[in-house]
């Protein structure tokens, strides 16, 4: 491949051999594997599909097609970004969450499958009020939780907030693309300060930063160096924002209103104790797909 991405010559892959889709994918997968990336083949396929403007099925069908110089250049540029540790979702510019395609970039965290647990808990605990309600999603980031809930509950009014104006803009972009702007609004501000003081809700959700400050330096490079620190740093014990949400939630919830928070896998007991101390009832901890504590929820008395 031109441009210095591939320079090795072997008997199996002589320099004169054309760079077909199959050969490029084989090389990129091996390169990513050597660098310790978790899903080398998938990453290679996603990046090549992006460079070619096609899907993974077409890559299989056209595996013997030789790439043009322009296609190789576009692929090479994306390979370099991934080698530096940039998350594949940022390079591709999208990530599926709860069956919906979200635009993602460095303004917000990459939506993760475990966070779908927060949406599931929110829907389950508000099932008896499914016809109408008001929901507030704090620390919304890309808007994935608020928008997924709004799509599932089209008769509810949903407000998504974030202290970052950039993140709020990203959430609004996703709301427009996914067709929920009639029932969903986005506000900028620090937690509850983003909405009117008298506003009360049947549901409050939040995926606040919950990583301990001392642990940030040890995160994987794709998280540490690319995702917004503001959305990661939860203070000395990781619970600084969790405490703030719990402390302010009761005054903003209707009787029997639901509070649901995503937490770190080792924070279930501590967060449950915070809700108990604040007077919440029927407090429970839900595990994610990997069997780890992920969401703590309770009802306002």
SELO-426215 format. One record per residue (C-alpha): z, y, x. Coordinates in steps of 0.5 Angstrom, whole numbers, plus 500, padded with zeros to 3 digits. Example, Ala and Ser with C-alpha at 12.3 -4.5 7.8 and 13.67 -1.06 7.14 Angstrom:
// residues 2
ATOM   up  north  east
ATOM  516    491   525
ATOM  514    498   527
// end
This chain:
// residues 301
ATOM   up  north  east
ATOM  500    500   500
ATOM  498    507   503
ATOM  503    512   504
ATOM  508    508   508
ATOM  511    504   503
ATOM  508    498   505
ATOM  507    497   512
ATOM  508    489   514
ATOM  503    484   515
ATOM  504    477   514
ATOM  499    471   513
ATOM  500    470   506
ATOM  499    478   505
ATOM  494    480   510
ATOM  493    488   510
ATOM  486    487   507
ATOM  489    483   501
ATOM  488    488   495
ATOM  494    491   492
ATOM  494    488   485
ATOM  499    489   479
ATOM  502    482   481
ATOM  502    483   489
ATOM  505    490   488
ATOM  510    487   483
ATOM  512    482   488
ATOM  513    487   494
ATOM  517    492   490
ATOM  522    486   487
ATOM  523    483   494
ATOM  524    490   497
ATOM  529    492   491
ATOM  533    485   492
ATOM  534    487   499
ATOM  537    493   498
ATOM  542    490   493
ATOM  539    493   486
ATOM  542    489   480
ATOM  535    488   477
ATOM  530    488   482
ATOM  524    485   478
ATOM  526    489   472
ATOM  526    495   475
ATOM  519    494   479
ATOM  516    492   472
ATOM  519    498   469
ATOM  517    503   474
ATOM  510    500   475
ATOM  509    500   467
ATOM  511    508   467
ATOM  506    509   473
ATOM  500    506   469
ATOM  502    508   462
ATOM  503    501   460
ATOM  508    496   458
ATOM  511    490   461
ATOM  506    485   457
ATOM  500    488   459
ATOM  502    488   466
ATOM  502    480   465
ATOM  496    480   462
ATOM  492    484   467
ATOM  496    481   473
ATOM  490    481   477
ATOM  487    488   476
ATOM  487    492   483
ATOM  491    499   483
ATOM  487    505   484
ATOM  490    510   490
ATOM  492    514   484
ATOM  496    509   481
ATOM  499    507   488
ATOM  501    514   489
ATOM  505    515   482
ATOM  508    508   483
ATOM  510    510   490
ATOM  514    516   488
ATOM  518    512   483
ATOM  519    507   488
ATOM  522    512   493
ATOM  527    515   488
ATOM  529    508   486
ATOM  531    507   493
ATOM  535    513   493
ATOM  539    510   488
ATOM  537    514   482
ATOM  538    510   476
ATOM  532    507   473
ATOM  533    510   466
ATOM  533    517   469
ATOM  526    515   473
ATOM  523    513   466
ATOM  526    518   462
ATOM  529    514   456
ATOM  534    509   455
ATOM  535    504   448
ATOM  541    505   445
ATOM  543    502   438
ATOM  536    500   437
ATOM  534    507   438
ATOM  530    510   444
ATOM  533    516   447
ATOM  531    521   452
ATOM  536    521   458
ATOM  536    525   464
ATOM  541    528   469
ATOM  544    533   464
ATOM  548    527   461
ATOM  551    520   462
ATOM  546    514   461
ATOM  547    510   455
ATOM  550    504   456
ATOM  551    497   451
ATOM  558    497   451
ATOM  558    504   448
ATOM  555    501   442
ATOM  562    498   441
ATOM  564    505   439
ATOM  559    506   434
ATOM  560    499   431
ATOM  568    501   430
ATOM  566    507   427
ATOM  562    504   422
ATOM  566    498   420
ATOM  573    503   419
ATOM  569    508   415
ATOM  566    503   411
ATOM  569    504   404
ATOM  567    512   405
ATOM  560    510   407
ATOM  557    514   401
ATOM  559    521   404
ATOM  564    523   410
ATOM  564    528   415
ATOM  564    526   422
ATOM  566    529   429
ATOM  563    526   436
ATOM  566    529   442
ATOM  564    529   449
ATOM  557    527   446
ATOM  553    527   452
ATOM  546    525   450
ATOM  548    525   443
ATOM  547    517   443
ATOM  554    515   439
ATOM  553    521   434
ATOM  546    520   432
ATOM  546    512   432
ATOM  552    514   427
ATOM  548    519   423
ATOM  542    514   423
ATOM  546    509   420
ATOM  550    514   415
ATOM  544    518   412
ATOM  549    521   407
ATOM  554    524   412
ATOM  555    530   415
ATOM  555    529   423
ATOM  557    534   428
ATOM  556    533   436
ATOM  560    537   441
ATOM  560    537   449
ATOM  563    542   453
ATOM  556    542   457
ATOM  551    547   454
ATOM  546    542   458
ATOM  548    536   455
ATOM  549    539   448
ATOM  541    541   449
ATOM  540    534   451
ATOM  543    531   444
ATOM  539    536   440
ATOM  533    534   443
ATOM  534    527   441
ATOM  537    529   434
ATOM  530    532   433
ATOM  526    526   436
ATOM  530    521   432
ATOM  529    525   425
ATOM  537    527   424
ATOM  537    534   424
ATOM  538    535   417
ATOM  545    532   417
ATOM  547    533   424
ATOM  549    539   428
ATOM  550    540   435
ATOM  556    545   438
ATOM  558    547   445
ATOM  565    548   447
ATOM  571    544   450
ATOM  573    539   445
ATOM  576    541   438
ATOM  575    549   440
ATOM  567    547   439
ATOM  568    547   431
ATOM  572    552   426
ATOM  579    551   426
ATOM  580    549   419
ATOM  574    544   419
ATOM  577    537   418
ATOM  573    530   418
ATOM  574    523   416
ATOM  572    520   422
ATOM  573    523   430
ATOM  569    519   435
ATOM  569    520   443
ATOM  567    517   449
ATOM  571    522   454
ATOM  571    522   461
ATOM  576    516   463
ATOM  575    514   471
ATOM  581    516   475
ATOM  579    522   480
ATOM  581    517   486
ATOM  576    512   484
ATOM  570    517   483
ATOM  568    516   491
ATOM  568    508   490
ATOM  563    508   484
ATOM  556    505   485
ATOM  551    510   488
ATOM  547    511   482
ATOM  553    513   478
ATOM  556    517   483
ATOM  551    521   486
ATOM  546    522   480
ATOM  550    522   473
ATOM  554    528   471
ATOM  561    528   474
ATOM  564    532   469
ATOM  562    526   464
ATOM  566    521   469
ATOM  572    525   472
ATOM  578    523   467
ATOM  583    526   472
ATOM  589    523   476
ATOM  590    517   471
ATOM  583    517   468
ATOM  587    519   461
ATOM  587    527   461
ATOM  581    528   456
ATOM  584    522   452
ATOM  591    525   451
ATOM  587    531   449
ATOM  583    528   444
ATOM  589    524   441
ATOM  593    530   441
ATOM  588    534   437
ATOM  586    529   432
ATOM  591    529   427
ATOM  590    536   425
ATOM  583    535   424
ATOM  583    529   420
ATOM  583    528   413
ATOM  589    523   411
ATOM  587    516   413
ATOM  581    519   417
ATOM  579    515   423
ATOM  580    516   430
ATOM  576    512   435
ATOM  575    513   443
ATOM  572    509   448
ATOM  576    507   454
ATOM  576    504   461
ATOM  577    496   461
ATOM  584    497   463
ATOM  586    503   459
ATOM  587    499   452
ATOM  595    498   452
ATOM  596    506   455
ATOM  591    509   450
ATOM  594    505   444
ATOM  601    507   446
ATOM  598    514   445
ATOM  596    513   438
ATOM  602    510   436
ATOM  606    516   439
ATOM  602    521   435
ATOM  603    517   429
ATOM  597    514   428
ATOM  597    507   424
ATOM  593    501   424
ATOM  592    502   431
ATOM  587    497   434
ATOM  583    495   441
ATOM  576    492   440
ATOM  573    489   446
ATOM  566    490   448
ATOM  560    485   449
ATOM  563    483   456
ATOM  570    481   453
ATOM  573    487   456
ATOM  578    493   452
ATOM  573    498   450
ATOM  575    502   444
ATOM  581    504   441
ATOM  582    506   434
ATOM  587    508   428
ATOM  588    512   422
ATOM  591    518   421
ATOM  597    517   416
// end
